[in-house]
Amino acid sequence: MKPETITPASLHKKAVPVCNKCGSSNVRTEAFAEWNGVTQNWKIHELLDGNQVCADCGQDCEIKWKLAA
């Protein structure tokens, strides 16, 4: 979400990543994850600027951000 789209009224709302082609929020992006031996779970270490894909329309996409209703 661009800073100029943030207003005082929108600060309490959550942002949602969506596909720029079909509008679905079922999007995925590449990331590095590392294993945490204490919690026994994967933790996202870094999001990459690489591939982003929509699981609904199946296309490569550019993730856009919108405010949740």
Residue pairs with C-beta under 8 A, 6 or more apart in sequence:
1 15
1 65
1 66
1 67
10 67
13 67
13 68
14 67
14 68
15 65
15 66
15 67
15 68
16 25
16 65
16 66
16 67
16 68
17 25
17 27
17 63
17 64
17 65
18 24
18 25
18 27
18 63
18 64
18 65
18 66
19 25
19 26
19 27
19 54
19 56
19 57
19 59
19 61
19 63
19 64
20 61
20 62
20 63
20 64
21 54
21 57
21 59
21 61
22 54
22 56
22 57
22 59
24 54
24 55
24 56
24 57
26 54
26 55
26 56
27 52
27 53
27 54
27 55
27 61
27 63
28 52
28 53
28 54
28 55
29 47
29 48
29 50
29 51
29 52
29 63
30 47
30 48
30 50
30 51
30 52
31 44
31 45
31 46
31 47
31 48
32 44
32 45
32 46
32 48
33 42
33 43
33 44
33 45
34 42
34 43
34 45
35 41
35 42
35 43
36 42
36 43
51 60
52 60
52 61
52 62
52 63
53 59
53 60
53 61
54 61
